[in-house]
């Protein structure tokens, strides 16, 4: 049996993007009718819709779908959450890891939901600084916790492939709310996300 993959895309958006990408290839000096490029505009149109699917998702709905009452107030951390996003300045990828912690105030959420919130905001045209803040605010607004912390470490192809061409640079951004604004709590979080479990 032949392999068949099912994906769903907005037909009108796909058609418009295909035409735009054909024009882009021509403007770059390529022939969009060349065998190797024949299906490239369609592939790009679908890839861009997938990469930016976060515009169709709601972080609040995701967090609220698994919101449970629990009388715990210890720090909960999910670290090393892979993220892939697109720099809005050059439309080149940046990728790395997000580390998230919160201190519940009566409610917790499913651990996988925190990773999905990262996808909601990273699957958009972004800057890392705003991405960090949006993740924090979504958790803060939905769970009303005692504190939230978000740290993102990412490599940006706009710095690696063009411009300054610094291949080994990593950008770190952080955002803290509530209890994590206290040095002691913030230091504990930073120590825990840096630690390697044996």
Secondary structure, DSSP 4 states (H G I P E B T S, - for coil): ----------HHHHHHHHHHHHHHHHHTT--TTSGGGTTHHHHHHHHHHHHTGGGG--HHHHHHTTEEE----SEEEEEEEEEEEEETTT--EEEEEEEEEEE-SSEEE-HHHHHHHHHHHHSSEE-HHHHHHHHHHHHHHHH--SEEEEEEEEEEHHHHTSTT--TT--EEEEEEEEGGGSHHHHHHHHHHHH----
